[in-house]
Amino acid sequence: MPRRTTATLATSGEVLRLIRTGEAVTRADLGRVTGLSRPAVQLRVGELLERGLVVERTDAPSTGGRPPVRLEFNSGGGVVLVAALGASRTRVAVCDLAGRELAGQDFFIDVELGPDAVLPLLMDTWDDLLGDRPRSLIKGVGMGVPATVEFAQGRTESARVMASWTGVVIPPVIRERFPVPVLVDNDVNVLAIGEHRGAYPDLDDLMFVKVSTRIGAGVIAGGEILRGAMGAAGEIGHIPVLDGGGVLCRCGNTDCVDSVASGTALLRDLREAGKDVRTIADVTALVRAGDAETMATVRTAGRRIGEVLAGAVNILNPSVVVLGGDVAEAFGPLVSSIREVVYRRSTALATRRLRIEPSRLGAGAGISGCAVMVLDHVLSPEAVDETMTVSTLRRERGLAASS
């Protein structure tokens, strides 16, 4: 987040930002950092206290005399509803305003059933997870979906993946039940956001690569998620490899790394080789048993992924490449092959300090990323100020109508 000058630090939203980040934790701090007068600081803090976004603590250590009143962001002052959709596995959760999960549920559903089946299930699950919490506490909704997303509109734009979702604008559907801001992004983007904020907050450049049923990437550049002009950044799954053998990809091209090295491709190739494998767990069992043909297939997939990632590393120069997804997490030989090719084929400068590491958050990165995405929006100074203005106008109209 860019640092703001003191000249702009005047609104209640800006004051909340300072309290959330710990840059100012007392009224005196706020006055010193912003240059606001004591009455102005008191007014803004009062608004935040009234909205339940800030609480006062009197347990700060005293240097003599009356202990100072410390201001804290009230993470319990609201909740956000989040959902990380996968091709078959989905997690739905309710989080507090610090992004901590309060209640969650995993379930398996084929997203190809379409939005008419999946979205009502998500909303019913949120209702169940909310329990007796007042619906007025809901501040926003964040979702990750396994498709290309036009982020500004929340529109899924994938003609061949999640075909029944093509052109669906998700936020208005959710807002009919939950009338709050709704943000929707590609599933790997939210994984990248979650991993960055939760495991690598001090790094500004990171690439998260998901190797699962499908292959995709989320890119953090300069500390922010890189979505591209239309939300299509990170589609490394549809970069072709040199020796793919002419395999037709679901996108219509041939030899895309997704079509020759994903979990789906591994299962297909091993079945064609006569192996009895139905799931990635079956492949894992063969690898652990030392099956030479399976090991060779997994290593070939790793080399193909590494070939594509080497080009991405040369272009983006990340500090770390994080490998996630059930395939990456299951196979050490695949990860070793990826590392070998990336370090061999990328430039010396791009790899001088490059780390290639497994995900630290695992599947939890999806929920964390969804929560961060929506919280950064609804708790931004601009959004907080707009919400307060709307609330003030409504209160004034109510008073005028009753007089």
C-alpha positions as CSV (number, residue, x, y, z in Angstrom):
1,M,0.0,0.0,0.0
2,P,1.5,3.4,-1.0
3,R,2.5,5.7,1.9
4,R,0.2,8.7,2.1
5,T,1.4,12.2,2.9
6,T,0.2,13.9,6.1
7,A,-1.8,16.4,4.0
8,T,-4.1,13.6,3.0
9,L,-4.5,12.0,6.5
10,A,-7.7,13.7,7.4
11,T,-10.6,11.3,7.1
12,S,-12.0,8.7,9.4
13,G,-11.0,6.1,6.9
14,E,-7.4,7.3,7.0
15,V,-7.4,7.2,10.8
16,L,-8.6,3.6,10.7
17,R,-5.8,2.7,8.4
18,L,-3.2,4.1,10.8
19,I,-4.8,2.2,13.7
20,R,-5.0,-1.0,11.7
21,T,-1.3,-0.8,10.7
22,G,-0.1,0.2,14.1
23,E,1.3,3.4,12.9
24,A,-0.7,5.3,15.4
25,V,-2.2,3.7,18.5
26,T,-3.2,6.6,20.7
27,R,-5.1,9.9,20.0
28,A,-1.8,11.7,20.6
29,D,-0.1,9.5,18.0
30,L,-2.9,10.3,15.5
31,G,-2.5,14.0,16.1
32,R,1.2,13.9,15.6
33,V,1.2,11.7,12.5
34,T,-1.7,13.5,10.7
35,G,-1.4,17.0,11.9
36,L,-5.1,17.0,12.9
37,S,-6.2,19.1,15.9
38,R,-7.3,17.3,19.0
39,P,-11.1,18.0,18.4
40,A,-10.7,16.7,14.8
41,V,-8.9,13.5,16.1
42,Q,-11.6,13.1,18.7
43,L,-14.4,13.4,16.1
44,R,-12.9,10.8,13.8
45,V,-12.1,8.3,16.6
46,G,-15.6,8.8,17.9
47,E,-17.0,7.8,14.5
48,L,-14.9,4.7,14.4
49,L,-15.9,3.8,17.9
50,E,-19.6,4.3,17.1
51,R,-19.2,2.0,14.0
52,G,-17.5,-0.7,16.1
53,L,-14.4,-0.6,13.9
54,V,-12.2,0.5,16.8
55,V,-12.1,-0.3,20.5
56,E,-10.3,1.4,23.4
57,R,-7.8,-0.4,25.7
58,T,-6.6,1.0,29.0
59,D,-4.1,-1.8,29.8
60,A,-1.1,-0.1,28.2
61,P,1.9,0.3,30.5
62,S,2.1,3.6,32.3
63,T,5.2,5.8,32.6
64,G,3.7,7.6,35.5
65,G,0.3,9.0,36.1
66,R,-2.8,7.9,34.1
67,P,-2.1,5.2,31.5
68,P,-2.7,6.2,27.9
69,V,-5.9,4.9,26.2
70,R,-4.7,2.7,23.4
71,L,-6.8,2.4,20.2
72,E,-7.1,-1.0,18.5
73,F,-8.8,-2.2,15.4
74,N,-11.8,-4.3,16.3
75,S,-11.5,-7.5,14.3
76,G,-14.7,-8.7,15.9
77,G,-16.7,-5.7,14.6
78,G,-17.9,-7.6,11.6
79,V,-17.4,-10.7,9.3
80,V,-16.8,-11.4,5.7
81,L,-18.1,-14.4,3.8
82,V,-15.5,-16.2,1.6
83,A,-15.5,-19.2,-0.7
84,A,-12.5,-20.9,-2.5
85,L,-14.0,-22.9,-5.4
86,G,-11.9,-25.7,-7.0
87,A,-12.7,-27.9,-9.9
88,S,-14.2,-30.5,-7.5
89,R,-13.4,-29.4,-3.9
90,T,-14.7,-26.2,-2.4
91,R,-14.2,-24.5,1.0
92,V,-16.6,-22.0,2.4
93,A,-16.0,-19.9,5.5
94,V,-16.9,-17.0,7.7
95,C,-13.9,-14.8,8.7
96,D,-13.5,-11.9,11.1
97,L,-12.1,-8.5,10.0
98,A,-8.6,-9.7,10.5
99,G,-9.1,-12.6,8.1
100,R,-9.2,-15.3,10.7
101,E,-11.6,-18.1,10.0
102,L,-14.4,-18.3,12.5
103,A,-16.3,-21.2,10.9
104,G,-15.8,-23.2,7.7
105,Q,-16.9,-26.2,5.7
106,D,-15.4,-28.3,3.0
107,F,-17.5,-30.1,0.4
108,F,-17.1,-31.7,-3.0
109,I,-19.1,-30.4,-5.9
110,D,-18.5,-30.4,-9.6
111,V,-18.4,-26.7,-10.6
112,E,-19.4,-27.7,-14.1
113,L,-22.9,-28.2,-12.7
114,G,-23.2,-24.4,-13.2
115,P,-24.0,-21.3,-11.2
116,D,-27.6,-22.2,-10.7
117,A,-26.6,-25.2,-8.7
118,V,-23.3,-24.0,-7.1
119,L,-24.2,-20.4,-6.0
120,P,-27.3,-21.3,-4.0
121,L,-25.3,-24.0,-2.2
122,L,-22.6,-21.5,-1.3
123,M,-25.2,-19.0,0.0
124,D,-27.0,-21.6,2.0
125,T,-23.7,-22.8,3.5
126,W,-22.8,-19.2,4.5
127,D,-26.2,-18.9,6.2
128,D,-25.6,-22.1,8.2
129,L,-22.1,-21.0,9.2
130,L,-23.3,-17.6,10.3
131,G,-25.5,-19.3,12.9
132,D,-27.0,-16.7,15.2
133,R,-24.6,-13.9,14.2
134,P,-26.5,-10.8,13.1
135,R,-26.6,-10.4,9.3
136,S,-25.8,-6.7,9.9
137,L,-22.2,-7.8,10.8
138,I,-21.5,-8.9,7.2
139,K,-19.2,-6.4,5.5
140,G,-18.4,-8.2,2.3
141,V,-18.0,-11.3,0.2
142,G,-14.9,-12.7,-1.5
143,M,-14.8,-15.6,-3.9
144,G,-12.1,-17.4,-5.9
145,V,-13.3,-19.5,-8.9
146,P,-11.3,-21.8,-11.3
147,A,-11.8,-19.7,-14.4
148,T,-10.7,-16.5,-16.0
149,V,-12.4,-13.6,-14.4
150,E,-12.9,-10.0,-15.6
151,F,-12.3,-8.7,-12.1
152,A,-13.9,-5.3,-12.3
153,Q,-17.3,-6.8,-13.2
154,G,-16.9,-10.2,-11.4
155,R,-17.7,-11.9,-14.8
156,T,-16.4,-15.3,-15.6
157,E,-14.9,-15.4,-19.1
158,S,-13.9,-18.9,-19.7
159,A,-15.5,-20.5,-22.8
160,R,-14.0,-24.0,-22.4
161,V,-13.4,-24.2,-18.6
162,M,-16.6,-23.9,-16.5
163,A,-18.5,-23.6,-19.8
164,S,-21.8,-23.1,-18.1
165,W,-20.4,-20.1,-16.2
166,T,-19.3,-18.2,-19.3
167,G,-20.4,-14.6,-19.2
168,V,-22.0,-14.9,-15.7
169,V,-21.7,-11.8,-13.6
170,I,-21.5,-13.3,-10.1
171,P,-21.8,-10.3,-7.7
172,P,-25.4,-9.3,-8.4
173,V,-26.5,-12.9,-7.7
174,I,-24.8,-12.9,-4.3
175,R,-26.0,-9.4,-3.5
176,E,-29.7,-10.5,-3.8
177,R,-29.1,-12.6,-0.6
178,F,-26.3,-10.6,1.0
179,P,-26.4,-6.9,0.0
180,V,-22.7,-6.1,0.5
181,P,-19.7,-5.6,-1.7
182,V,-18.9,-8.8,-3.6
183,L,-15.4,-9.5,-5.1
184,V,-14.7,-12.4,-7.4
185,D,-11.3,-13.4,-8.8
186,N,-9.5,-16.3,-10.4
187,D,-8.7,-19.1,-7.9
188,V,-4.9,-19.0,-8.3
189,N,-4.9,-15.2,-7.9
190,V,-6.5,-15.5,-4.4
191,L,-4.0,-18.3,-3.6
192,A,-1.2,-16.0,-4.5
193,I,-2.7,-13.2,-2.4
194,G,-3.1,-15.5,0.6
195,E,0.4,-17.0,0.4
196,H,1.9,-13.5,-0.1
197,R,0.1,-11.9,2.8
198,G,0.4,-14.9,5.1
199,A,3.8,-16.3,4.4
200,Y,5.9,-13.7,2.5
201,P,4.6,-10.2,3.5
202,D,8.1,-8.7,3.1
203,L,8.5,-9.8,-0.5
204,D,7.1,-7.6,-3.3
205,D,7.5,-10.1,-6.1
206,L,6.1,-13.7,-5.9
207,M,4.6,-16.2,-8.3
208,F,2.2,-18.9,-7.0
209,V,1.9,-21.9,-9.3
210,K,-0.9,-24.3,-8.7
211,V,-0.4,-27.8,-10.1
212,S,-3.5,-29.7,-9.6
213,T,-6.4,-30.9,-11.8
214,R,-5.2,-28.0,-13.9
215,I,-2.2,-25.7,-13.9
216,G,-2.3,-21.9,-13.4
217,A,-0.4,-19.1,-11.8
218,G,-1.0,-16.0,-9.7
219,V,1.6,-13.2,-9.8
220,I,2.4,-10.6,-7.1
221,A,4.3,-7.8,-8.7
222,G,5.4,-4.7,-6.7
223,G,3.4,-6.0,-3.8
224,E,0.1,-6.2,-5.7
225,I,-1.7,-8.9,-7.6
226,L,-1.1,-8.6,-11.3
227,R,-4.4,-9.2,-13.1
228,G,-3.6,-7.8,-16.5
229,A,-5.8,-5.7,-18.8
230,M,-8.7,-8.2,-18.8
231,G,-7.9,-10.5,-15.8
232,A,-6.1,-13.0,-17.9
233,A,-2.6,-12.6,-16.4
234,G,-1.0,-15.8,-15.0
235,E,-2.6,-18.2,-17.6
236,I,0.7,-20.2,-17.8
237,G,-1.3,-23.5,-18.3
238,H,-1.9,-22.5,-21.9
239,I,1.8,-21.9,-22.8
240,P,2.9,-24.8,-25.1
241,V,5.9,-27.0,-24.4
242,L,8.3,-28.2,-27.1
243,D,7.8,-32.0,-27.0
244,G,4.2,-32.4,-26.0
245,G,3.4,-34.9,-28.7
246,G,0.5,-33.0,-30.3
247,V,-1.9,-33.4,-27.3
248,L,-5.1,-31.3,-27.9
249,C,-5.8,-28.9,-25.1
250,R,-9.3,-27.9,-23.9
251,C,-8.4,-24.3,-25.0
252,G,-8.2,-25.5,-28.6
253,N,-4.4,-25.4,-29.0
254,T,-2.0,-28.3,-28.8
255,D,0.7,-29.2,-26.3
256,C,-0.2,-26.6,-23.6
257,V,1.5,-27.5,-20.4
258,D,-1.9,-27.9,-18.8
259,S,-2.7,-30.6,-21.3
260,V,0.5,-32.6,-20.8
261,A,1.6,-32.0,-17.2
262,S,-1.4,-31.4,-15.0
263,G,-3.0,-33.9,-12.6
264,T,-5.5,-34.7,-15.3
265,A,-2.7,-35.4,-17.8
266,L,-0.8,-37.6,-15.4
267,L,-3.8,-39.8,-14.8
268,R,-4.5,-40.0,-18.6
269,D,-0.9,-40.9,-19.5
270,L,-0.6,-43.5,-16.7
271,R,-3.9,-45.2,-17.7
272,E,-2.8,-45.3,-21.3
273,A,0.3,-47.1,-20.0
274,G,-1.9,-49.7,-18.3
275,K,-1.7,-48.4,-14.7
276,D,-4.8,-48.7,-12.6
277,V,-5.0,-45.1,-11.3
278,R,-8.3,-43.2,-10.6
279,T,-7.0,-40.4,-8.4
280,I,-3.8,-38.6,-7.6
281,A,-3.6,-40.7,-4.4
282,D,-3.3,-43.8,-6.6
283,V,-0.3,-42.2,-8.4
284,T,1.2,-41.3,-5.1
285,A,1.0,-44.9,-4.0
286,L,2.9,-46.0,-7.1
287,V,5.6,-43.4,-6.6
288,R,6.1,-44.5,-3.0
289,A,6.3,-48.1,-4.2
290,G,9.1,-47.1,-6.5
291,D,7.3,-47.8,-9.8
292,A,9.8,-46.8,-12.4
293,E,7.3,-45.9,-15.2
294,T,5.2,-43.8,-12.9
295,M,8.3,-42.0,-11.6
296,A,9.5,-41.3,-15.1
297,T,6.0,-39.9,-16.0
298,V,6.0,-37.6,-13.0
299,R,9.5,-36.3,-13.7
300,T,8.6,-35.6,-17.3
301,A,5.7,-33.6,-16.1
302,G,8.0,-31.6,-13.8
303,R,10.4,-30.9,-16.6
304,R,7.6,-29.6,-18.8
305,I,6.3,-27.3,-16.1
306,G,9.9,-26.1,-15.4
307,E,10.3,-25.3,-19.1
308,V,7.3,-22.9,-18.9
309,L,8.3,-21.5,-15.5
310,A,11.8,-20.7,-16.7
311,G,10.3,-18.3,-19.3
312,A,8.0,-16.8,-16.7
313,V,11.0,-16.3,-14.3
314,N,13.0,-14.5,-17.0
315,I,10.1,-12.2,-17.7
316,L,8.9,-11.5,-14.1
317,N,12.0,-12.0,-12.0
318,P,10.2,-13.1,-8.8
319,S,11.9,-13.5,-5.4
320,V,10.1,-16.8,-4.8
321,V,8.1,-19.3,-6.8
322,V,5.6,-21.0,-4.5
323,L,4.4,-24.4,-5.7
324,G,0.9,-25.5,-4.5
325,G,-1.9,-27.7,-5.4
326,D,-2.4,-31.4,-4.6
327,V,0.0,-32.6,-7.4
328,A,2.8,-30.3,-6.4
329,E,2.3,-31.2,-2.8
330,A,2.3,-35.0,-3.4
331,F,5.4,-35.5,-5.6
332,G,8.9,-34.6,-4.6
333,P,10.3,-35.9,-7.9
334,L,8.1,-33.5,-9.8
335,V,9.2,-30.5,-7.7
336,S,12.9,-31.5,-8.1
337,S,12.5,-31.7,-11.9
338,I,10.8,-28.2,-11.9
339,R,13.7,-26.8,-9.9
340,E,16.3,-28.4,-12.1
341,V,14.9,-27.0,-15.3
342,V,14.1,-23.5,-14.0
343,Y,17.7,-23.0,-12.6
344,R,19.2,-24.4,-15.8
345,R,17.1,-22.4,-18.3
346,S,16.5,-19.1,-16.6
347,T,19.1,-16.3,-16.7
348,A,21.8,-16.2,-14.0
349,L,20.6,-12.8,-12.6
350,A,16.9,-13.9,-12.4
351,T,17.9,-17.0,-10.4
352,R,20.7,-15.6,-8.3
353,R,18.4,-15.2,-5.3
354,L,15.4,-17.1,-6.5
355,R,13.7,-19.6,-4.2
356,I,11.4,-22.3,-5.3
357,E,9.4,-23.5,-2.3
358,P,6.3,-25.5,-1.5
359,S,3.2,-23.6,-0.3
360,R,3.4,-22.9,3.4
361,L,-0.4,-22.4,3.8
362,G,-1.6,-25.2,1.6
363,A,-5.3,-25.2,0.9
364,G,-5.8,-22.5,3.6
365,A,-4.2,-20.0,1.2
366,G,-7.4,-19.9,-0.8
367,I,-9.6,-18.8,2.1
368,S,-7.0,-16.4,3.4
369,G,-6.6,-14.8,0.0
370,C,-10.4,-14.4,-0.5
371,A,-10.6,-12.7,3.0
372,V,-7.6,-10.4,2.3
373,M,-9.0,-9.4,-1.1
374,V,-12.4,-8.4,0.3
375,L,-11.0,-6.8,3.5
376,D,-8.5,-4.7,1.6
377,H,-11.5,-3.4,-0.3
378,V,-14.2,-2.8,2.4
379,L,-11.7,-1.5,4.9
380,S,-9.9,0.9,2.5
381,P,-10.0,4.5,3.6
382,E,-12.2,5.4,0.6
383,A,-14.7,2.6,1.3
384,V,-14.9,3.4,5.0
385,D,-15.5,7.0,4.4
386,E,-18.2,6.3,1.8
387,T,-20.0,3.9,4.2
388,M,-19.9,6.5,6.9
389,T,-21.2,9.2,4.6
390,V,-24.1,6.9,3.6
391,S,-24.9,6.1,7.2
392,T,-24.9,9.7,8.2
393,L,-27.2,10.7,5.4
394,R,-29.6,7.9,6.3
395,R,-29.6,8.9,9.9
396,E,-30.2,12.6,9.0
397,R,-33.1,11.6,6.7
398,G,-34.6,9.5,9.5
399,L,-34.4,12.3,12.0
400,A,-35.9,14.7,9.4
401,A,-38.8,12.3,8.7
402,S,-39.6,11.9,12.4
403,S,-39.6,15.6,13.2
